[in-house]
C-alpha cells in the first residue's frame, strides 16, 4: 500500500514565495512589537490569564491577531516547503526525508534541552516561541542539504 502524504511538487515553490517575506515580516513584528489597531478583535479563547487582569476558561477576549496571522502563515508555508514532493521522488529520497526528519527532531530537542538549562524568564518564552518553527527549519535545511549532496554524488558517478 502506497501512502501519499506529501503535497504536490508545485507547493514547494508556492511555500517558498510565502515563507521568505513572512519570515521577514514576523521578525519585524516581533522585534519592533508592531500591533496595528486594524488587527484588534474580540476572539474566542480557551484559557485567559492576563498579567494584572482576568482569568477565565472559555470566553471572548480582546487581542491583536497580527502575531497569530503571521504564525499560522509561517507554519503553513514551512509545511508546504518541507513536505512537498521532489521533482524526482523515489525510495532514496524518501529515506533521506525520514532521516532528516529524525535528525531535525533530535536537533530541535537538543536546542530545547540546552535552553531549559541555560535560559530563564521571558527569554525562555521567546525561545519557546521560536522553537515552534525550528523543527521545520532544521528539517528543510538538512533535507535539502542531503538531497544536494546526493545529486552531486549521482552526477560524479555518471
Backbone as ProteinMPNN parsed JSONL, in Angstrom:
{"seq_chain_A": "XXXXXXXXXXXXXXXXXXXXXXXXXXXXXXXXXXXXXXXXXXXXXXXXXXXXXXXXXXXXXXXXXXXXXXXXXXXXXXXXXXXXXXXXXXXXXXXXXXXXXXXXXXXXXXXXXXXXXXXXXXXXXXXXXXXXXXXXXXXXXXXXXXXXXXXXXXXXXX", "coords_chain_A": {"N_chain_A": [[0.845, -1.183, 0.0], [0.682, 2.1, -0.978], [1.379, 5.058, 0.563], [0.234, 8.354, 0.314], [1.294, 11.058, 1.419], [2.452, 13.464, 0.921], [2.621, 16.841, -0.311], [1.868, 18.059, -3.647], [4.601, 18.704, -5.964], [4.68, 21.387, -6.878], [3.83, 22.893, -4.725], [6.044, 23.436, -3.164], [7.419, 25.604, -4.307], [5.42, 27.573, -4.134], [5.123, 27.655, -1.34], [7.699, 28.597, -0.611], [7.627, 31.151, -1.772], [5.793, 32.38, -0.152], [6.87, 31.943, 2.394], [9.43, 33.274, 2.684], [8.967, 36.214, 2.592], [7.233, 36.317, 4.822], [8.777, 35.38, 6.953], [10.538, 37.505, 7.218], [8.655, 39.562, 7.76], [7.57, 38.528, 10.147], [9.817, 38.568, 11.875], [10.217, 41.335, 11.937], [7.778, 42.239, 13.074], [7.883, 41.004, 15.601], [10.329, 41.976, 16.617], [9.989, 44.779, 16.693], [7.649, 45.02, 18.08], [5.092, 45.388, 16.809], [1.733, 46.272, 16.537], [-0.777, 46.928, 14.853], [-3.848, 48.763, 15.011], [-5.859, 47.896, 13.34], [-5.873, 45.166, 13.459], [-7.012, 44.494, 15.877], [-9.242, 42.54, 17.642], [-12.17, 40.946, 19.055], [-11.786, 37.789, 20.188], [-12.347, 34.222, 20.316], [-11.401, 32.363, 23.219], [-9.707, 29.736, 24.851], [-8.395, 29.592, 27.287], [-7.683, 32.205, 29.453], [-5.351, 34.198, 31.041], [-4.59, 36.927, 32.181], [-1.954, 39.228, 32.906], [-2.276, 41.317, 34.918], [-5.006, 41.052, 35.183], [-8.071, 39.601, 34.132], [-8.938, 36.134, 34.699], [-9.972, 33.331, 33.086], [-11.823, 30.505, 31.769], [-12.751, 29.432, 28.598], [-14.167, 31.728, 26.7], [-14.526, 35.104, 25.456], [-12.029, 37.366, 24.315], [-10.186, 40.42, 24.051], [-7.855, 40.94, 21.506], [-4.861, 41.503, 19.635], [-4.479, 40.267, 16.543], [-2.362, 40.02, 14.75], [0.126, 38.727, 15.263], [-0.751, 36.069, 15.456], [-1.788, 35.611, 12.885], [0.53, 35.895, 11.296], [2.071, 33.82, 12.424], [0.493, 31.497, 11.853], [0.488, 31.54, 9.034], [3.246, 31.289, 8.593], [3.737, 28.695, 9.667], [2.112, 27.109, 7.963], [3.322, 27.661, 5.46], [5.959, 26.761, 5.945], [5.349, 24.02, 6.273], [4.426, 23.435, 3.686], [6.772, 23.798, 2.175], [8.481, 21.949, 3.417], [7.183, 19.448, 3.161], [6.579, 18.843, 0.488], [6.552, 17.02, -2.54], [9.577, 15.986, -4.161], [10.971, 16.824, -7.384], [11.855, 14.497, -8.598], [10.83, 11.971, -7.015], [11.75, 9.261, -5.135], [12.55, 6.034, -3.623], [14.993, 6.421, -2.335], [15.072, 9.186, -1.872], [12.88, 9.306, -0.163], [13.949, 7.905, 1.998], [16.028, 9.65, 2.74], [14.438, 11.813, 3.438], [13.06, 10.832, 5.708], [15.253, 10.285, 7.451], [16.223, 12.88, 7.722], [14.097, 14.103, 8.997], [14.072, 12.762, 11.463], [16.626, 13.513, 12.391], [16.24, 16.316, 12.542], [14.338, 16.427, 14.557], [15.79, 15.453, 16.778], [17.798, 17.479, 16.867], [16.226, 19.751, 17.321], [15.11, 19.195, 19.864], [17.447, 19.027, 21.309], [18.32, 21.687, 21.267], [16.179, 22.74, 22.716], [16.502, 21.426, 25.218], [19.042, 22.405, 26.06], [18.353, 25.089, 26.202], [16.465, 25.043, 28.269], [18.078, 24.61, 30.45], [19.871, 26.745, 30.447], [18.6, 29.199, 29.911], [16.341, 31.634, 31.132], [13.228, 32.967, 32.504], [11.482, 35.565, 30.767], [13.016, 35.459, 28.477], [13.221, 32.727, 28.005], [10.612, 32.196, 27.24], [10.588, 33.451, 24.742], [12.397, 31.776, 23.415], [10.876, 29.441, 23.376], [8.769, 30.256, 21.736], [10.095, 30.678, 19.26], [10.987, 28.092, 18.981], [8.843, 26.668, 18.071], [9.003, 26.805, 15.337], [11.512, 25.899, 14.629], [11.946, 23.118, 14.309], [10.845, 22.476, 11.823], [12.371, 24.206, 10.253], [15.001, 23.21, 10.71], [14.626, 20.658, 9.578], [14.058, 21.283, 6.852], [16.447, 22.543, 6.054], [18.397, 20.49, 6.499], [17.364, 18.339, 4.941], [17.334, 19.412, 2.304], [20.042, 19.946, 2.02], [21.105, 17.347, 2.184], [19.876, 16.174, -0.096], [21.014, 17.746, -2.074], [23.719, 16.957, -1.766], [23.403, 14.272, -2.451], [22.572, 14.484, -5.135], [24.878, 15.623, -6.205], [26.686, 13.527, -5.816], [25.524, 11.588, -7.465], [25.845, 12.834, -9.947], [28.62, 12.841, -10.215], [29.091, 10.113, -10.41], [28.13, 9.488, -12.893]], "CA_chain_A": [[0.0, 0.0, 0.0], [1.486, 3.305, -1.098], [0.79, 6.209, 1.242], [0.519, 9.617, -0.357], [1.158, 12.076, 2.457], [3.19, 14.655, 0.526], [1.967, 17.78, -1.222], [2.468, 18.062, -4.99], [5.883, 19.412, -6.061], [4.484, 22.829, -7.084], [3.604, 23.546, -3.443], [7.317, 23.878, -2.603], [7.67, 26.964, -4.82], [4.404, 28.453, -3.526], [5.501, 27.791, 0.064], [8.868, 29.478, -0.519], [7.228, 32.526, -2.1], [5.088, 32.891, 1.026], [7.717, 31.806, 3.568], [10.507, 34.262, 2.791], [8.5, 37.519, 3.09], [6.608, 36.228, 6.138], [9.846, 35.304, 7.953], [10.98, 38.894, 7.421], [7.568, 40.267, 8.444], [7.486, 38.013, 11.509], [10.934, 39.12, 12.649], [9.953, 42.767, 12.102], [6.665, 42.389, 14.015], [8.351, 40.606, 16.937], [11.425, 42.844, 17.047], [9.512, 46.139, 16.965], [6.388, 44.92, 18.808], [4.09, 46.042, 15.964], [0.361, 45.825, 16.749], [-1.699, 47.909, 14.276], [-5.207, 48.671, 15.55], [-6.731, 47.206, 12.384], [-5.878, 43.753, 13.809], [-7.614, 44.295, 17.195], [-10.529, 41.86, 17.541], [-12.619, 40.054, 20.112], [-11.577, 36.442, 19.676], [-12.615, 33.167, 21.297], [-10.225, 31.903, 23.955], [-9.914, 28.565, 25.692], [-7.939, 29.947, 28.629], [-7.099, 33.544, 29.521], [-4.744, 34.519, 32.322], [-3.917, 38.196, 31.957], [-0.956, 39.511, 33.941], [-2.957, 42.008, 36.019], [-6.407, 41.135, 34.801], [-8.981, 38.477, 34.277], [-8.582, 34.742, 34.473], [-11.18, 32.559, 32.818], [-11.77, 29.409, 30.811], [-13.774, 29.542, 27.562], [-14.819, 33.022, 26.608], [-14.031, 36.014, 24.425], [-11.049, 38.311, 24.816], [-9.649, 41.39, 23.084], [-6.496, 40.552, 21.142], [-4.345, 41.907, 18.336], [-4.243, 38.957, 15.939], [-1.294, 40.039, 13.765], [1.082, 37.649, 15.584], [-1.363, 34.784, 15.138], [-1.863, 35.514, 11.422], [1.89, 35.643, 10.808], [2.463, 32.484, 12.881], [-0.234, 30.474, 11.093], [1.003, 31.541, 7.655], [4.597, 30.722, 8.646], [3.65, 27.246, 9.851], [1.587, 26.511, 6.728], [4.319, 27.742, 4.386], [7.018, 25.812, 6.306], [4.858, 22.679, 5.962], [4.398, 23.281, 2.237], [8.154, 23.637, 1.707], [9.08, 20.741, 3.98], [6.515, 18.198, 2.813], [6.212, 18.754, -0.916], [7.344, 16.031, -3.26], [10.667, 16.438, -5.011], [10.688, 16.608, -8.806], [12.081, 13.058, -8.765], [10.618, 11.366, -5.694], [11.934, 7.816, -5.155], [12.759, 5.441, -2.305], [16.173, 7.028, -1.72], [14.627, 10.499, -1.379], [12.024, 9.025, 0.993], [14.854, 7.556, 3.1], [16.686, 10.896, 3.151], [13.393, 12.612, 4.099], [12.842, 10.268, 7.045], [16.446, 10.519, 8.255], [16.288, 14.322, 8.005], [13.061, 14.408, 9.993], [14.568, 12.263, 12.753], [17.734, 14.392, 12.767], [15.675, 17.614, 12.917], [13.686, 16.253, 15.853], [16.865, 15.417, 17.766], [18.429, 18.806, 16.953], [15.255, 20.66, 17.928], [15.011, 18.93, 21.297], [18.739, 19.381, 21.909], [18.237, 23.14, 21.493], [15.227, 22.952, 23.809], [17.115, 20.995, 26.484], [20.068, 23.385, 26.423], [17.645, 26.318, 26.577], [15.83, 24.856, 29.579], [19.123, 24.651, 31.476], [20.658, 27.973, 30.419], [17.827, 30.419, 29.627], [15.273, 31.741, 32.128], [12.326, 34.105, 32.46], [10.853, 35.938, 29.499], [13.89, 34.993, 27.397], [12.846, 31.347, 27.706], [9.357, 32.264, 26.488], [10.957, 33.742, 23.348], [12.977, 30.551, 22.872], [9.758, 28.526, 23.116], [8.041, 30.755, 20.564], [10.882, 30.36, 18.065], [11.13, 26.646, 18.916], [7.724, 26.132, 17.281], [9.354, 26.823, 13.918], [12.849, 25.395, 14.354], [11.978, 21.73, 13.843], [10.636, 22.507, 10.37], [13.534, 24.86, 9.661], [16.092, 22.236, 10.731], [14.318, 19.614, 8.603], [14.206, 21.819, 5.496], [17.874, 22.762, 5.79], [19.115, 19.211, 6.397], [16.855, 17.567, 3.813], [17.82, 19.986, 1.049], [21.491, 19.742, 2.002], [21.336, 15.94, 1.853], [19.467, 15.961, -1.487], [22.051, 18.372, -2.905], [24.868, 16.057, -1.714], [23.029, 13.082, -3.203], [22.607, 14.834, -6.555], [26.281, 15.819, -6.568], [27.266, 12.196, -5.879], [24.98, 10.941, -8.661], [26.447, 13.486, -11.103], [30.006, 12.386, -10.305], [29.101, 8.712, -10.8], [27.843, 9.397, -14.331]], "C_chain_A": [[0.887, 1.242, 0.0], [0.748, 4.475, -0.44], [1.185, 7.484, 0.517], [0.276, 10.749, 0.636], [1.891, 13.364, 2.121], [2.354, 15.535, -0.39], [2.581, 17.637, -2.612], [3.705, 18.967, -5.022], [5.708, 20.932, -6.18], [4.261, 23.584, -5.775], [4.903, 24.054, -2.816], [7.607, 25.312, -3.034], [6.678, 27.962, -4.204], [4.754, 28.716, -2.064], [6.687, 28.717, 0.259], [8.509, 30.932, -0.794], [6.473, 33.175, -0.935], [6.037, 32.97, 2.218], [8.718, 32.947, 3.73], [9.996, 35.631, 3.241], [7.878, 37.45, 4.488], [7.621, 35.986, 7.25], [10.317, 36.716, 8.271], [9.918, 39.704, 8.165], [7.474, 39.829, 9.902], [8.598, 38.555, 12.392], [10.733, 40.608, 12.911], [8.871, 42.997, 13.158], [7.119, 42.07, 15.437], [9.389, 41.588, 17.47], [10.943, 44.231, 17.446], [8.156, 46.174, 17.655], [5.263, 45.682, 18.086], [2.723, 45.426, 16.237], [-0.605, 46.859, 16.194], [-3.13, 47.683, 14.758], [-6.158, 47.93, 14.626], [-6.855, 45.717, 12.704], [-6.42, 43.488, 15.222], [-9.015, 43.701, 17.025], [-10.878, 41.197, 18.862], [-12.547, 38.653, 19.54], [-11.934, 35.419, 20.747], [-11.319, 32.7, 21.944], [-10.6, 30.699, 24.798], [-9.521, 28.883, 27.128], [-7.274, 31.31, 28.572], [-6.592, 33.766, 30.941], [-3.922, 35.783, 32.114], [-3.044, 38.536, 33.165], [-1.577, 40.211, 35.147], [-4.448, 42.089, 35.739], [-7.163, 39.85, 35.059], [-8.298, 37.126, 34.1], [-9.884, 34.013, 34.219], [-10.904, 31.469, 31.8], [-12.967, 29.545, 29.889], [-14.506, 30.88, 27.607], [-14.25, 33.821, 25.45], [-13.046, 36.982, 25.086], [-10.605, 39.228, 23.69], [-8.206, 41.024, 22.79], [-6.131, 41.155, 19.791], [-3.865, 40.624, 17.657], [-3.13, 38.945, 14.889], [-0.278, 38.921, 14.013], [0.528, 36.285, 15.192], [-1.442, 34.573, 13.631], [-0.489, 35.168, 10.854], [2.332, 34.232, 11.198], [1.792, 31.373, 12.093], [0.285, 30.39, 9.659], [2.422, 30.974, 7.602], [4.551, 29.2, 8.777], [3.161, 26.571, 8.574], [2.615, 26.543, 5.602], [5.521, 26.844, 4.673], [6.592, 24.383, 5.962], [4.829, 22.425, 4.463], [5.801, 23.055, 1.68], [8.716, 22.296, 2.167], [8.481, 19.462, 3.409], [5.885, 18.212, 1.428], [7.117, 17.734, -1.579], [8.488, 16.711, -3.986], [10.275, 16.171, -6.461], [10.838, 15.129, -9.149], [11.992, 12.41, -7.389], [10.754, 9.858, -5.827], [12.205, 7.322, -3.738], [13.959, 6.062, -1.589], [15.839, 8.41, -1.147], [13.739, 10.306, -0.15], [12.873, 8.672, 2.215], [15.554, 8.796, 3.641], [15.693, 11.78, 3.909], [13.171, 12.126, 5.533], [14.038, 10.52, 7.952], [16.564, 11.995, 8.639], [15.261, 14.717, 9.056], [13.49, 13.938, 11.385], [15.684, 13.163, 13.266], [17.207, 15.743, 13.251], [14.985, 17.54, 14.283], [14.726, 16.218, 16.968], [17.489, 16.798, 17.961], [17.505, 19.798, 17.649], [15.177, 20.459, 19.438], [16.337, 19.155, 22.01], [18.775, 20.875, 22.216], [17.31, 23.426, 22.667], [15.824, 22.558, 25.162], [18.179, 21.977, 26.965], [19.413, 24.682, 26.888], [17.012, 26.209, 27.955], [16.846, 24.99, 30.706], [19.777, 26.03, 31.568], [19.882, 29.275, 30.24], [16.607, 30.454, 30.544], [14.382, 32.943, 31.846], [11.698, 34.31, 31.092], [11.701, 35.485, 28.318], [13.555, 33.553, 27.016], [11.531, 31.297, 26.942], [9.645, 32.539, 25.011], [11.579, 32.527, 22.682], [11.86, 29.567, 22.515], [8.954, 28.96, 21.891], [8.798, 30.404, 19.286], [11.033, 28.852, 17.88], [9.977, 25.981, 18.162], [8.109, 25.965, 15.818], [10.66, 26.101, 13.622], [12.867, 23.955, 13.871], [11.773, 21.677, 12.333], [11.815, 23.158, 9.661], [14.725, 23.907, 9.602], [15.863, 21.148, 9.68], [14.562, 20.103, 7.179], [15.676, 21.985, 5.142], [18.59, 21.427, 5.588], [18.658, 18.409, 5.192], [17.402, 18.105, 2.49], [19.332, 19.839, 0.912], [21.821, 18.304, 1.591], [20.961, 15.632, 0.401], [20.506, 16.557, -2.428], [23.309, 17.502, -2.931], [24.611, 14.8, -2.551], [23.09, 13.355, -4.707], [24.039, 15.03, -7.038], [26.977, 14.467, -6.711], [26.807, 11.467, -7.139], [25.594, 11.518, -9.922], [27.868, 13.011, -11.3], [30.094, 10.933, -10.758], [28.861, 8.547, -12.295], [29.036, 9.843, -15.064]], "O_chain_A": [[1.737, 1.409, 0.875], [-0.362, 4.83, -0.838], [2.346, 7.663, 0.151], [-0.811, 11.324, 0.685], [1.948, 14.271, 2.952], [1.502, 15.056, -1.138], [3.702, 17.145, -2.742], [3.837, 19.88, -4.207], [6.513, 21.685, -5.633], [4.481, 24.794, -5.72], [4.877, 24.996, -2.024], [7.999, 26.141, -2.213], [7.062, 29.061, -3.804], [4.692, 29.854, -1.6], [6.696, 29.532, 1.182], [9.018, 31.839, -0.136], [6.522, 34.393, -0.766], [6.015, 33.947, 2.968], [8.831, 33.522, 4.813], [10.54, 36.18, 4.199], [7.979, 38.406, 5.257], [7.357, 36.352, 8.395], [10.477, 37.084, 9.435], [10.239, 40.447, 9.092], [7.316, 40.663, 10.793], [8.352, 38.956, 13.53], [11.047, 41.09, 13.999], [9.026, 43.848, 14.034], [6.776, 42.79, 16.374], [9.337, 41.986, 18.634], [11.428, 44.801, 18.424], [7.569, 47.246, 17.802], [4.576, 46.51, 18.684], [2.565, 44.207, 16.179], [-1.206, 47.605, 16.967], [-3.57, 46.541, 14.896], [-7.165, 47.389, 15.084], [-7.813, 45.068, 12.283], [-6.3, 42.367, 15.717], [-9.866, 44.281, 16.351], [-10.005, 40.92, 19.684], [-13.176, 38.359, 18.523], [-11.839, 35.704, 21.941], [-10.272, 32.649, 21.298], [-11.68, 30.65, 25.387], [-10.215, 28.501, 28.07], [-6.4, 31.544, 27.738], [-7.314, 33.55, 31.914], [-2.712, 35.721, 31.897], [-3.362, 38.175, 34.298], [-1.422, 39.748, 36.277], [-5.08, 43.103, 36.034], [-6.937, 39.133, 36.033], [-7.256, 36.996, 33.458], [-10.8, 34.066, 35.039], [-9.909, 31.495, 31.076], [-14.086, 29.753, 30.356], [-15.361, 31.108, 28.463], [-13.576, 33.279, 24.574], [-13.203, 37.362, 26.246], [-10.645, 38.854, 22.518], [-7.415, 40.818, 23.71], [-6.981, 41.299, 18.912], [-2.945, 39.969, 18.147], [-2.968, 37.941, 14.195], [0.134, 38.242, 13.073], [1.252, 35.444, 14.659], [-1.189, 33.469, 13.149], [-0.36, 34.26, 10.032], [2.912, 33.522, 10.377], [2.448, 30.407, 11.705], [0.496, 29.297, 9.133], [2.762, 30.254, 6.663], [5.264, 28.498, 8.06], [3.734, 25.568, 8.147], [2.765, 25.565, 4.87], [6.056, 26.225, 3.753], [7.388, 23.617, 5.419], [5.165, 21.331, 4.01], [5.992, 22.209, 0.806], [9.355, 21.589, 1.389], [9.202, 18.488, 3.196], [4.802, 17.667, 1.218], [8.29, 17.598, -1.23], [8.383, 17.872, -4.38], [9.363, 15.391, -6.734], [10.036, 14.578, -9.903], [12.995, 12.318, -6.681], [9.976, 9.228, -6.542], [12.107, 8.082, -2.774], [13.941, 6.212, -0.367], [16.283, 8.752, -0.051], [13.842, 11.073, 0.808], [12.562, 9.085, 3.332], [15.662, 8.975, 4.854], [16.052, 12.418, 4.898], [13.103, 12.933, 6.46], [13.865, 10.926, 9.102], [16.962, 12.316, 9.758], [15.527, 15.568, 9.905], [13.289, 14.647, 12.371], [15.693, 13.536, 14.439], [17.678, 16.26, 14.264], [15.048, 18.487, 15.067], [14.56, 16.883, 17.991], [17.686, 17.236, 19.095], [17.953, 20.595, 18.474], [15.178, 21.425, 20.201], [16.346, 19.447, 23.206], [19.209, 21.283, 23.294], [17.621, 24.26, 23.517], [15.666, 23.284, 26.143], [18.212, 22.338, 28.141], [19.864, 25.3, 27.852], [17.019, 27.171, 28.723], [16.503, 25.438, 31.8], [20.193, 26.443, 32.65], [20.454, 30.353, 30.401], [15.921, 29.447, 30.718], [14.731, 33.822, 31.057], [11.422, 33.357, 30.362], [11.159, 35.161, 27.262], [13.598, 33.196, 25.838], [11.355, 30.437, 26.079], [9.028, 31.938, 24.132], [11.32, 32.268, 21.507], [11.906, 28.932, 21.462], [8.513, 28.123, 21.104], [8.208, 29.892, 18.335], [11.19, 28.379, 16.755], [10.117, 24.861, 17.671], [7.594, 25.078, 15.137], [10.901, 25.722, 12.476], [13.741, 23.597, 13.082], [12.45, 20.918, 11.64], [12.215, 22.713, 8.585], [15.386, 23.803, 8.568], [16.794, 20.759, 8.974], [15.203, 19.413, 6.386], [16.1, 21.61, 4.049], [19.313, 21.255, 4.606], [19.492, 17.847, 4.482], [17.877, 17.337, 1.654], [19.842, 19.631, -0.19], [22.699, 18.071, 0.761], [21.681, 14.887, -0.265], [20.844, 15.96, -3.45], [23.908, 17.32, -3.991], [25.494, 14.328, -3.266], [23.608, 12.534, -5.464], [24.376, 14.646, -8.158], [27.775, 14.278, -7.63], [27.605, 10.807, -7.804], [25.843, 10.781, -10.876], [28.292, 12.797, -12.435], [31.06, 10.551, -11.419], [29.33, 7.583, -12.899], [29.036, 9.855, -16.295]]}, "name": "protein", "num_of_chains": 1, "seq": "XXXXXXXXXXXXXXXXXXXXXXXXXXXXXXXXXXXXXXXXXXXXXXXXXXXXXXXXXXXXXXXXXXXXXXXXXXXXXXXXXXXXXXXXXXXXXXXXXXXXXXXXXXXXXXXXXXXXXXXXXXXXXXXXXXXXXXXXXXXXXXXXXXXXXXXXXXXXXX"}
